[in-house]
Amino acid sequence: MQSFYAVYDTLGYGFLEKVYESALAMEVAQRGFQVERQAPIEVFYKGEVIGTYFTDLLIERCLIVEIKAVENLALEHEAQLLNYLKATEINLGLLVNFGPKPQVKRKIFETARKSI
């Protein structure tokens, strides 16, 4: 989260999500972590791939970061992150908002509960 606040303190509010994605990826990498931008997530149904989504950031292959730049986070933003977690073996996600007021929400979806 230090990386998020470092980017927010520098850039503030008003840029597009892609700008924040680039800056946050750079900040996290400079802190020594492996970062993948737009990492693919395949969604399966009855053993078949039915869709592919892309995470904003995947850190150390164990943390999904979904970036928003909106007035306020909404339930559909949280649902999007939870669905990414459901579709992967990753248990932990962060939803970060570079809106007028910085927001961070942590989501956990335990692998043991996954049935997809």
HELIX and SHEET records of a PDB file:
HELIX    1   1 GLN A    2  LEU A   11  1                                  10    
HELIX    2   2 GLU A   17  GLN A   30  1                                  14    
HELIX    3   3 LEU A   75  LYS A   86  1                                  12    
HELIX    4   4 THR A  111  ARG A  113  5                                   3    
SHEET    1   A 5 VAL A  35  ARG A  37  0                                        
SHEET    2   A 5 LEU A  57  ILE A  59 -1                                        
SHEET    3   A 5 LEU A  63  LYS A  68 -1                                        
SHEET    4   A 5 LEU A  92  ASN A  97  1                                        
SHEET    5   A 5 GLN A 103  ILE A 108 -1                                        
SHEET    1   B 2 PRO A  40  TYR A  45  0                                        
SHEET    2   B 2 GLU A  48  PHE A  54 -1                                        
END                                                                             
